[in-house]
Amino acid sequence: MANVLLITTNDIKLKTRIDGNTDSENFISSMIVAQEVYLEPILGTDLVLRYKDMILQDSIGNLVNSDYKYLLDNYIKPLLIRFFLIVY
């Protein structure tokens, strides 16, 4: 599956000290490493693939996926941002 990220570059710019004018290309590789090396072993490959699939299909916001969205927004994204800061 393609490099589908569970967080956006905008999430990084809003929640870290990275300047909003910073070119996203400078830190996307760190986002990928944080997700693959730190987050995936915790969540498990199956759950990460499920999230990637929902993001690709733009169905994460559907009512049927509300529990997944809640988990993503309130737990996974903040954790992934912290992992990003370790890598970056």
C-alpha positions in Angstrom: 0.0 0.0 0.0 1.2 3.5 -0.8 2.7 5.7 1.9 -0.6 6.8 3.5 -0.1 8.9 6.6 -2.4 8.9 9.6 -1.5 12.5 10.3 -1.2 15.4 7.9 1.6 17.9 7.5 -0.9 20.5 8.8 -1.3 18.5 12.0 2.5 18.7 12.4 2.6 22.4 11.8 -0.2 23.1 14.2 0.9 20.9 17.0 4.7 21.4 17.0 7.2 24.2 16.8 7.7 23.6 13.1 7.0 26.9 11.3 4.0 27.0 9.1 6.2 28.3 6.3 8.5 25.2 6.4 8.3 23.2 3.3 6.5 19.9 4.1 8.9 18.0 1.9 11.5 18.6 4.5 9.8 16.4 7.1 7.5 13.9 5.4 10.1 11.2 5.5 10.2 11.7 9.3 6.5 11.3 9.4 6.7 8.0 7.5 9.4 6.7 9.8 7.5 7.7 13.0 4.4 5.8 11.7 6.2 2.7 10.4 8.9 2.3 13.1 7.2 3.5 16.3 3.4 3.4 15.8 2.8 0.3 13.7 4.4 -2.1 16.2 2.1 -0.7 18.9 -1.2 -0.7 16.9 -0.4 -3.7 14.8 -0.2 -3.9 11.0 -3.8 -4.9 10.6 -5.2 -1.9 12.3 -2.8 0.5 10.5 -3.8 -1.0 7.2 -7.5 -0.6 8.2 -6.8 3.1 8.9 -4.9 3.5 5.7 -7.8 2.0 3.8 -10.3 4.3 5.4 -8.2 7.3 4.6 -7.7 6.3 1.0 -11.4 5.7 0.6 -12.2 8.9 2.5 -14.5 7.0 4.7 -12.9 7.7 8.1 -15.6 10.4 8.7 -18.5 8.1 8.1 -20.8 7.4 11.0 -20.0 3.7 10.9 -16.3 4.5 11.5 -16.9 7.0 14.3 -15.1 4.8 16.9 -12.1 4.6 14.6 -12.2 8.4 14.0 -12.4 9.1 17.8 -9.4 6.8 18.4 -7.5 8.4 15.6 -8.2 12.0 16.6 -7.8 11.6 20.4 -5.1 9.0 20.8 -3.3 8.0 17.7 -2.6 11.4 16.2 -1.2 12.9 19.5 1.0 9.8 19.9 2.2 9.9 16.3 3.1 13.6 16.6 5.2 12.7 19.7 6.9 9.9 17.8 7.5 12.3 14.9 9.3 14.7 17.3 11.6 11.8 18.3 12.5 11.1 14.7 12.7 14.7 13.5 
